[in-house]
Amino acid sequence: MTTQHQIVDSSLTLGQNQIVSCDSDRSASEKEKRKSQDESQKHLNGCVPLSHQVAGHKYGIDKVGILQHPDGTVLKQLQPPPRGPRELQFYSMVYDEHCCDPVLLDLQMYLPKYYGTWTPADAPNDLYLKLDDVTRKFNKPCIMDVKIGQKSYDPYALKEKKDQQIRKYPLMEEIGFLVLGMRIYLVNTDSYETHDQHYGRGLIKETIKDGLTKFFFNGNNVRKDAVTASIQKVQKILQWFESQSQLHFYASSLLFVYEGLPQQTAQMKRNAGSLADVSAAPKGCPTDGEVLEYNNNVCVIGSMENGRTVTSLGQSLSNMYALHKKGCSQGHYNDVPLQIETSEQDNSLWKRTTPPNGNDNKPQLEKESHHMPAVMQRPNEVEVRMIDFAHVFPSNTKDEGYVYGLKNLLTVLQQILNN
């Protein structure tokens, strides 16, 4: 054998060894990844990352994230102080069972329902807000997250934070809102189109109408029925802001959801009663081991929760605000106290959860509109809810920045409708 042949044979052998080595490394890497995922799922007690999240902190990517509980509710992990405790205080104040403030009681209509807090049994320091999944009644939910207001930073933000937020979207003060993300169901391809925050930041005054129109375009036409319903919902939120002068909202969003399936198809799915069997069970409890698929998530019904319900007893928002202000002046944020009292939760299947305001609502996955007239279940129904309250502060003036953003958003939506 010549020297040239020996070199070629050696190269081939070396290449084969490298391939085997790469395959072995890849296999080990995949096994390690699966092991990590299995351990994560075990830690999360059956909860899974929220599959239809379009913006915000995402589980597995950021330090904190949003999960979906087996009972269908959404779990939003509490952010570090002071943001997390401040948002917890906001929900606790608005949904307090002794709340008699008409402004806050009216505000409940525009928020996701709040079911207290939750923490995994094996991670007592991980606290989650337990919220209603406002997309749950939709077959193919089209979702958009829009940040509202002229400023995406609060009055107590450091200069570095202010500059950072302004750089992200310099037009925020002029336009008054920012599209953070959207997910649209395209009927012509039976698929979803998604856009993240970079899409929204690329929109300027001349293109903002076309940018928002994309959310209502289903591949065949613009869903003007959903635009009309969205306008009506936003107008009601604007009326609330025009009538109140006790809270200011910064870096808060509106979550838009509408049904992506054509009306006839959506109605057929309703008539098929995919959830009727669930609501027919005693007190909305599915049978053990049943698997229910909705909103593109597969939830194993009848799994053990293995968690604890945590009830917040914290202080008033005003006290939290004062403590936050003090913490800012002293240059550190970790001194904001969060007083909570925990109670062990029964590990029974599908434990019924009652919101802190005492309303005896039906369990989460029970079809709430099952006995309502058909007109109340129309497929073109739209949900518009306020979300993200880590930067809400007491005030004695109208929230002009938020009002400005809502009015500008309504103007653009009306332009879409007129075209």
WOLIN-V210262 format. One record per helix or strand of 3 or more residues. SS is the DSSP state (alpha for helix, beta for strand). FROM is the first residue (numbers start at 0). LEN is the number of residues. Records with the same first field share a line. If there is no record, write none. Layout:
# WOLIN-V210262
SS: FROM-LEN ; FROM-LEN
This chain:
# WOLIN-V210262
alpha: 2-41 ; 82-12 ; 101-9 ; 158-10 ; 171-4 ; 196-5 ; 207-9 ; 223-20 ; 262-10 ; 275-5 ; 281-3 ; 316-14 ; 373-4 ; 399-19
beta: 65-3 ; 73-4 ; 113-7 ; 127-4 ; 140-8 ; 176-10 ; 190-5 ; 246-3 ; 251-8 ; 290-4 ; 296-4 ; 306-6 ; 339-5 ; 381-6 ; 391-3
